[in-house]
Amino acid sequence: MNRDMLAALDPAPKRELTPAEQFRQEQLLSSILADSMPVKRHTVRRVAIAGALVAAVAAAVVAAPVAYHVIRGNPGVLSAAAIGSWTGAPVRVTADSAARQWCEAHPTGDANNTGPFTVTNTDLRGEVTSMILTRGQDITLCLVGSDQAGLTMAIDPVGNVAANAIVLVTAGGHGDGATGFNYVEGNAGADVKAVTLHENGRTIEALVDGGRWTAWWPADPAEGLLDGDVTITLTDGSTRSVHGRSLFH
């Protein structure tokens, strides 16, 4: 079957890549070829966990584009000591100059983009700081340990989300054994106060900030999957839960 025949079967509308998408596509290929220990990543679908119900709307089932990742620092990405210092509840960080400088020095996106960063979702779990940096159309998720080893990856802009709902946008895992960890990132509605994950006996409080929720935790094997429940708490105190696997495509 040739490409034209395949294209005819593709229900998605055909369109040309924008220059920014072409740049990211090329950088994705380069980063995958350069990375000897690729992140295990999973496509996800837009499944809303709402205050009134849990629903997968057919029109909203959209495979998230694979965001390229750039591994920086030590081969293990995060050290066993850094991962071992993990805490389930994040400490909100307003200014961590060493971590922020490292993340700003290793952004994803257009290397010619030199504007200022907007930083959200900055949290500290033990020795590891995570944050989201936005500069124009380039958005970076960054995790870095106190030893200045970590990773950065491109993520999507915040999409339209109902006020009482969340969606999972990207998830993945990296490392092995004592250096293994999983991470998740998604969008959160305006009325979402908290997102809590339950994974292999761990209770993980995500950081909700700037219309997003982010979390990471030690995992062996680091498959980047959710095997437990995900619970959201709304500003009115109500809660709803869904099994984490239902968020994946």
N, C-alpha and C positions, 0 to 999 in steps of 0.2 A: 504494500500500500504506500503510495507516494505522499508527499507532504500536502499536495493540493487536495487529495482525497481526504486526508485527515482534517484539513482545514474546513472542508465542507461539512464534516460531522461535528465540528466544534460549535456548541451553542453560544459561546461568548462572541460578542461583536468584534470584528476585526478592526484594529487601529494600529497606527504606527507608534513606536516608542518615542517619548519626548527626549530631548537631549539629556535631561537629568536622569531619566530612566536608563538610557543607553550607557551613561557614565557609571551608574550603579551596577548595571549588568556586567560591565567590563571589570569593575572593581571586585564584584562578587567572585568572578572566575579567578581573578588574580589571587584573592585572599584564600580561596579554597585550595588552589594549587600550592600556595605557600605554607599552608597550615598542615603540619604532620599529624595533628590530633584534632580532627574536626569535631565541632559541637554536634551532638545528636539533637536535631531539630525536628519539629513536628508541625505540619499544617493544622490549622484550627478552623472551626467554623463559628460564625457569629451566633452563639446561643445565649440569649439573654436570661439572666436569673433576675426575675422581677419580684417586687414586693407582693404582688397578688398571685403570681403563678410562675411556673417554669415552663418555657415554651421554646421550640425550635421552629421558627417561621420559615417556610420554604424560600420565600423571596430574600430572606436575610442570610441564607447559608452561603457564605462566601469564603473560599479558601484564601487564607492570608498569604501574600507574596513572601517568598523566602528572603529574609533580610540577610545580607552578607555579614560575616563577622570577621573581626581582625584580632588575632591573638597576640598579646604583647607580654613581655616580661619572661618569667621562668617557664620552662616547658610544661609544668603541671598547672599553669595558669594561676590557680590559688593554692597555696601551700597547705600541707596537712595541719600545720599549727594554726593557720588562719581559719580554715574550715572548722577545726576543733574548738575554736573560740566562739562559734556561732551562738546566737541567742534567738529565741522564737519571737520575741517582741523587739521591734526596731527602736532605736533611739534616733529621734529626729535631729538632724544636724543642719545648722544654718550656715556654718562656715568651717570647713575642714580644708585648709589651704593646701596641704600636701596631696590629699586625694583629688581635690578639684583641679589642681595644677596638672596632675598626671592625666586625668580624664580629658582636660582641655588640650593637652599635648597630643592625644591620640584619638581625635574625633573621626567618625566615619563621614563619608560624603565628599563633596568637591574640595579638593586641596586648595583651590584658589579662593574659597570662601573664607574671609578673614574677619567677618563681623563679630560682635560680642555674642556671648552665649547667654541664654536663659536657662537656669538650672531649677529642676523640680525633683520631687521624690528622692531627696537626699536622706539616706538613713545609714546608721552604723549598727552592724550586728557583730559583736566581738571586735575582731581586727579588720573586718571587711566593710568598706563603704561602697554603697551603690547610689547611682544618681542618673537622671536623664538630662541631657544637654540638647537644647534646641538652638539652631543657628540658621535662620532662613528656612529653607526646605529640608535641611539636613537635621535629622534627629538621631541621637546616639544614646543607647543604654550602656552604662559603664559599671563594672565591678572591679574594685582594686583593693588589695590587701595592704597592710601596713609596711610590707616589704617591697612595695612598689611593683608588684606583679599582678596582672589582671587581664581583663578583656574588654573590648568595646564592640558593639554591633549596631547596625542601622535598624530602626523600627519605624512603624507607620505613624502618621499624624493621628491625633485623637479624632475619632469619627463621631457620628451622631448616636447618642445612647440615651434611652429613656431615663428619666430622672431617678427611677427606682430600680435600675438594672445595671448589670455589669456584662462585659464580654471579654473573653480571652483572646488576645491578639497573637502572642507568640510564647513559645515554651521550648525548653531544651535542657540538655545536660552535658556535663563535661567532667573529665577526670576519671579516676578509677580508685577503688578502695578508699583509703583515708583522704584522698584528694578529690573524691567524687562529689558533685553537687548538681542540683536541679535549680532552674529559675523559671519564673513566669512573669508576664507583663500583659496588662489588659487595660481596657477603658472602663470608667466608672461614671454613673450618672450623678447629677448634682445632689440627690438625696441619699447617696450611699455614704454611710459613716464609717463602716469597717468591712473588711473582707478577711475571713479566717479559713485557713486550709488545715486539714487533718491528714497527715501523711506518715504512715508507719510508726504510729505512737507519738509523733511530734505534733504540736500545735503551733502553727505558723501564722502570725499576724502580719498581713500584708500592709504596706504603707500606701495609704490613699491620699493622693495629692495631685492637683492640677488636672483633674479629669482622668487620672490613671491610677492603677494599683500595681504594685511590684513586690516581689518576694523572691528569696532564694533559701535553700536549706541543704544540709549534707545529705548525700544519697549514694547508696551502693547496692545495686548498680545505678549509675547515673543515666537513666533512660529518658529523662525529661517528660515523664508522664505523671498524671495525677491519679493516685489509686484510692484516695479517700474522698471525704465530703468537702465541699466548698460552701461556706455560709456567708451571706451578706447581712449586715445590720444596717437598717435605715435610720435616718435622723429621728423618726417617730418612735424608735425602739423596737419595731417589728423585725423579725428575722425570717429568712428562707434559706433552704439548703438544696443542693443537687450534688450527685456524684461527679467527681472531677472528670472522669473519662467521657462524660456526656458533652464536655466542652470541645472535644477534639473531633476532627473530621474522620 
